Amino acid sequence: LHGALPALCIVPAVGFVIFFVGLYGTVLGVGNAGLFYTVSAVSMVVVRLKSGAFMDRVPAIKVLTAAVACGIVGFVVLLAAGALEGGAREAALYAAGLPYGLCLGVCQPLNQSIAVKCSPPERWGAANAVFQLAIDVGMGASTVVWGMLNDTLGFSASLVGAIICLLIGYAMAWLAYPPEEKRWHRRR
């Protein structure tokens, strides 16, 4: 549960992006909203390839702090895109994919590693199963909520809700991560 609980709270923000950013871009009049997904995928792959050694040396909560900050920046840029016009609107939508991809590329593997590290070796399969269940439940339940929220209050309310999910997930990590994963000093 150490990694699954924060993931359960963070993944609704991911669910909004997966299911609704394309529609959001279309509503904004962006011609190729799918480019957001390309930018986020590239940044996610790059950060996953380059962050392994870094995540082994830096306390998990510090890494999560940077990832959540990137996610918040991505959602704020998506919010700002709604207030912009023309090419600036498109550029903002595409640019939001970069920090979002960094957030996703770090949050999920980091929380999964916490889930496994906090389990005895003979329970690693169960730890992964609980982690994946948290991802599925958070994603599935949130898409229903985002859909209703988009219809009643608009995309801006959902984007603010996604930011709140990231902050709740971060707070949950402070509660759920074991003490050694929260130490701010550099490990040797």
C-alpha positions as CSV (number, residue, x, y, z in Angstrom):
1,L,0.0,0.0,0.0
2,H,3.0,2.4,0.5
3,G,3.2,3.1,-3.3
4,A,-0.4,2.2,-4.2
5,L,-2.1,4.8,-2.1
6,P,-0.3,7.8,-3.6
7,A,-0.7,6.3,-7.1
8,L,-4.5,5.9,-6.5
9,C,-4.7,9.6,-5.8
10,I,-2.4,10.7,-8.6
11,V,-3.7,8.5,-11.4
12,P,-7.0,10.4,-11.8
13,A,-5.0,13.3,-13.2
14,V,-3.5,10.8,-15.7
15,G,-7.1,9.6,-16.5
16,F,-8.1,13.2,-17.4
17,V,-5.3,13.5,-19.8
18,I,-5.7,10.1,-21.4
19,F,-9.4,10.4,-22.0
20,F,-10.1,14.1,-22.3
21,V,-7.2,16.3,-23.4
22,G,-7.9,15.4,-27.1
23,L,-11.5,16.5,-26.7
24,Y,-10.3,19.6,-24.8
25,G,-8.0,20.5,-27.7
26,T,-10.8,20.0,-30.2
27,V,-13.2,22.2,-28.1
28,L,-10.4,24.9,-28.1
29,G,-10.1,24.6,-31.9
30,V,-6.7,23.1,-31.9
31,G,-6.2,21.3,-35.3
32,N,-4.0,18.5,-34.1
33,A,-4.6,18.0,-30.4
34,G,-3.0,14.6,-30.7
35,L,0.4,16.2,-30.8
36,F,0.1,16.7,-27.0
37,Y,0.2,13.0,-26.6
38,T,3.3,12.7,-28.8
39,V,5.2,15.4,-26.8
40,S,4.2,13.8,-23.5
41,A,5.2,10.3,-24.7
42,V,8.6,11.4,-25.8
43,S,9.3,13.2,-22.6
44,M,8.0,10.2,-20.6
45,V,10.3,7.8,-22.4
46,V,13.3,10.1,-22.1
47,V,12.8,10.6,-18.3
48,R,12.2,6.9,-17.7
49,L,15.4,6.0,-19.6
50,K,17.5,8.7,-17.8
51,S,16.1,8.7,-14.3
52,G,16.8,5.2,-12.9
53,A,20.2,5.9,-11.3
54,F,18.9,9.3,-10.1
55,M,15.9,7.8,-8.4
56,D,18.2,5.3,-6.6
57,R,20.3,8.1,-5.1
58,V,17.7,10.7,-4.2
59,P,15.0,10.2,-1.6
60,A,11.7,9.1,-3.1
61,I,9.7,12.0,-1.7
62,K,12.2,14.5,-3.2
63,V,11.8,12.9,-6.6
64,L,8.0,12.8,-6.2
65,T,8.1,16.5,-5.3
66,A,9.8,17.4,-8.6
67,A,7.4,15.1,-10.6
68,V,4.3,16.5,-9.0
69,A,5.5,20.1,-9.6
70,C,6.0,19.2,-13.3
71,G,2.5,17.8,-13.4
72,I,1.0,20.9,-11.9
73,V,2.9,23.1,-14.4
74,G,1.5,20.9,-17.2
75,F,-2.1,21.3,-16.0
76,V,-1.6,25.1,-15.4
77,V,-0.4,25.4,-19.0
78,L,-3.4,23.4,-20.2
79,L,-5.6,25.8,-18.2
80,A,-3.8,28.8,-19.7
81,A,-4.3,27.4,-23.2
82,G,-8.0,28.0,-22.8
83,A,-7.4,31.7,-22.4
84,L,-5.1,32.1,-25.3
85,E,-5.9,32.6,-29.0
86,G,-4.7,31.1,-32.3
87,G,-1.2,29.7,-32.5
88,A,-0.4,30.5,-28.9
89,R,-3.3,28.3,-27.8
90,E,-1.9,25.4,-29.9
91,A,1.6,26.0,-28.7
92,A,0.5,26.0,-25.0
93,L,-1.5,22.8,-25.5
94,Y,1.5,21.0,-27.1
95,A,4.0,22.5,-24.6
96,A,1.9,21.2,-21.7
97,G,2.7,17.6,-22.8
98,L,6.4,18.1,-21.8
99,P,6.0,18.6,-18.0
100,Y,3.0,16.2,-18.0
101,G,5.2,13.5,-19.6
102,L,7.9,14.1,-17.0
103,C,5.4,13.8,-14.2
104,L,3.9,10.5,-15.5
105,G,7.3,9.1,-16.4
106,V,8.5,9.5,-12.8
107,C,5.3,9.0,-10.7
108,Q,4.2,5.6,-11.8
109,P,7.6,3.8,-11.7
110,L,8.6,5.5,-8.5
111,N,5.4,4.5,-6.7
112,Q,5.6,1.0,-8.0
113,S,9.2,0.7,-6.8
114,I,8.0,1.9,-3.3
115,A,5.2,-0.7,-3.4
116,V,7.8,-3.5,-4.1
117,K,10.5,-2.2,-1.8
118,C,8.1,-2.2,1.1
119,S,7.1,-5.8,0.6
120,P,9.0,-9.0,1.3
121,P,10.4,-10.8,-1.8
122,E,7.8,-13.5,-1.6
123,R,5.0,-10.9,-1.8
124,W,6.4,-8.8,-4.8
125,G,3.7,-10.3,-7.1
126,A,1.0,-9.3,-4.7
127,A,2.6,-5.8,-4.3
128,N,2.5,-5.3,-8.0
129,A,-1.0,-6.6,-8.2
130,V,-2.2,-4.1,-5.6
131,F,-0.4,-1.3,-7.3
132,Q,-2.0,-2.1,-10.7
133,L,-5.4,-2.4,-9.0
134,A,-4.9,1.1,-7.6
135,I,-4.1,2.4,-11.0
136,D,-7.2,0.7,-12.6
137,V,-9.6,1.8,-9.9
138,G,-8.2,5.4,-9.9
139,M,-8.3,5.6,-13.7
140,G,-11.8,4.0,-14.1
141,A,-13.6,5.9,-11.3
142,S,-12.0,9.2,-12.2
143,T,-13.0,9.1,-15.9
144,V,-16.7,8.9,-14.9
145,V,-16.2,11.9,-12.6
146,W,-14.2,13.9,-15.2
147,G,-16.9,13.3,-17.8
148,M,-19.7,14.5,-15.5
149,L,-17.6,17.5,-14.3
150,N,-16.7,18.4,-17.9
151,D,-20.4,18.4,-18.9
152,T,-21.6,20.4,-15.9
153,L,-18.8,22.8,-15.1
154,G,-16.5,22.7,-18.0
155,F,-12.9,21.6,-18.7
156,S,-11.4,24.3,-16.4
157,A,-13.0,22.7,-13.4
158,S,-11.7,19.3,-14.4
159,L,-8.2,20.7,-14.8
160,V,-8.3,22.2,-11.4
161,G,-9.6,18.9,-10.1
162,A,-6.6,17.1,-11.7
163,I,-4.2,19.5,-9.9
164,I,-6.0,18.8,-6.6
165,C,-5.5,15.0,-7.3
166,L,-1.8,15.5,-7.7
167,L,-1.6,17.5,-4.5
168,I,-3.6,14.8,-2.6
169,G,-1.4,12.1,-4.0
170,Y,1.7,14.0,-2.8
171,A,0.2,14.4,0.7
172,M,-0.6,10.7,0.6
173,A,3.0,9.9,-0.2
174,W,4.1,11.9,2.9
175,L,1.8,9.7,4.9
176,A,2.4,6.4,3.2
177,Y,6.1,6.3,2.2
178,P,8.3,4.7,4.8
179,P,10.6,7.0,6.8
180,E,13.8,6.1,4.9
181,E,12.1,7.2,1.6
182,K,11.3,10.6,3.1
183,R,14.8,11.6,4.3
184,W,16.0,14.7,2.6
185,H,19.7,14.1,3.1
186,R,21.7,12.5,0.3
187,R,22.3,8.8,0.7
188,R,25.6,7.1,0.0
